[in-house]
Amino acid sequence: MKTIRASEIGSYLFCQRAWWYQSQGFQPDNQVELASGQRLHEKHAGLVAKVGCLRVLAYTFIVMGILLIIINASLHFLS
């Protein structure tokens, strides 16, 4: 029995005929456009990863700022 991958389900839901052609080994005629779309998706995935890292860094700075305010306030009240 052949294993069905998630990408195959997506292809089938998008266009059943295209999925059938692909399962029969036919290659699409628009290889240049497909390669361009692949590069665009890879670039977007890189940007999403960078934004995620920047978000973690921003939250880290916010927590550090709050901790510094708490430490400064507690030192101010103790003296």
N, C-alpha and C positions, 0 to 999 in steps of 0.2 A: 504494500500500500504506500502510495506517495504521500510525503509530508506536505501539508499546505502551510505556506508561510503567510505572515500578516500582510506583506506587500502584495502577495497574490490576491488576497481577499480585497484589498484596496483597489487593485487593478480591475478585478471582477465587478466590484460595485460601481466603479467609474465607467467602465465600458466592457460589457461582456464579450463583445466581438474581439476587441483588442486583446483581452485576456486569452481568448481561444487561440488567436493567431500566435501569441507569445508562447502558449503551451505547446503549439505545433512546431515551434522553432523558427517562425518567420521573424525577420528583423525589420523594424520600422524604417521608413525612408528618411525620416527627419533626424538623423543622427547628430547633425550640427546643433539643432535646437535642443535636443535632449542633453547634449554635453554642456551647452550654455546654461540650461536650467540646473544641472547638477552642480556646476561651479557656483551659481547664485545661491543654491541651498547650502553649500559648504561654507561660503562666505557668511551667510546669515547665521549659521550654527556657531561660527567663530565669534561673531558679535554677541550672540546670546550668552555664550560662555563668559565673555569679557564683562558683560553687564552683570552677570551673576556674581563674579568675583568682586566687582566694584560695589555691589550691594552689600556683600559680606563685610568688605572693608569699611563702608559707611556706617553700618550698624556697630562695628567694633569701635570706631571713633566716637560714636554717640554714647556707647556704654562707658568708654574711657572718660569722656567728658563728664558724664553724670557722676562717675566714681570720684573724679577730681573735685567736683563741686561738693560732694558729700564729705570727702576728706578735708577739704579747706574749711567747710562750715564746722565740722567737728573740732578741728584744731583751733578755730576762732572762738568757739564756745568754751573750750577747755582752759584757755589761757586767761 
